[in-house]
Amino acid sequence: MVARVGSGAGAAVTSFLFPGHELTVGAILAVYPLLEALGSFAAGRYADRFGRRPAMVLGYLARLAATALMYPALAWGAGPLAVGVLNAASGFFTAFILVSSLAMVTDLTEVGNRGLGMGAFELTNLGGYAVGYIIGAVLFHALGGAGSFAALAAFTAVLTPAVLAMAETAPVKGISIPLNPFKGLPPSTWPAIPLWFALTTFIGMGIYSGRAIAGVLSLSSKFAHIESSLLLSGALIVVGLGAVFFGRLSDRWGRERTLNLGIAGVMSALAVLAVLLWTGSSPLHAIALASPLVFLASAIAPSVLAIVGDRALVAMRGTAMGLYSVVLGVGMALGAMVGAASAVALGGLIGIVLAALAIFSTATALYIALRILTARIRKYNGDIQRNPQRTEPP
């Protein structure tokens, strides 16, 4: 929770830096999740080999150091390169926090309540990010870039003892872990990956869209940064609350059924947003009208997380969640860049929504294709077990 509040606040502050350098800011925002993705493989193996708590503590303390260094960098007039390097370091070590947290939730839950546990994690994750985004916008409005990061470093440092007091949850550790992370995931988990990638791309696009929304609101308000942060944070909280509800629904109704419900919600929400923005509605009005569909879309994340947690090998849970985090990081990085490019090329917020619609349509098509492929794989493997002498597919 503390790390996600810091991540959200840092993203908000960073998105408002360097006015007039749109693509540069998009690149700075992108390096954070990209390095988080690169760090996820190392974080997953570390959590499986040495335990969840050591991975958590390492990530937290290293991230604190990167946040603290942002203050002198900005105070002394550092340019985008230095800020990007520190943002990248922060993203790399945040991977250790995220992966160890997900592995802990998987360790502490069972198949009958794992959806609810993952929904609660998603609420904490998105809720923390939403609160952090508002805090970051308020800090930037009051203190500027350098002062904001100083305040965030102090906040993170004060809460360090709570992280150090965490208990270990790993059921097994110290064993050799295969280098190939896919060995911990059966084919039945593959179809969900494109959907999760698309959803994480939207997170990166959403981070950038705060800048686009603020640009629209600044024409009529002196508090555009704060208002845009409230708008995006409200959407994140709606999704987080929905994750708890749909996580529990996936425990009762089934993972794939709940996931399909979320797919319908995302497609509908994006279509409604595109139409409303195209017809001239304000961002606030459009998001308010689409909010019920946004709530429905929150069924995807807990369903995907529960599918991975249910089916991953116990000894490779950290590695499996590391792979999940790789998708998260790469998706967010791509989203930040696509958000900036689509806003410039297609005309602001409407361009971002249209790009999101194209991405999710592609992901849904891949999901359907992979469902068909993995069903055939399961059928073929079943045929082999019933008829062992056959070595070639019919």
Helices and strands as residue ranges (DSSP letters): H 2-15, H 22-50, H 52-75, H 80-108, H 114-158, H 160-164, G 181-184, G 187-189, H 192-217, H 224-253, H 255-278, H 283-297, H 300-311, G 314-316, H 317-346, H 349-386
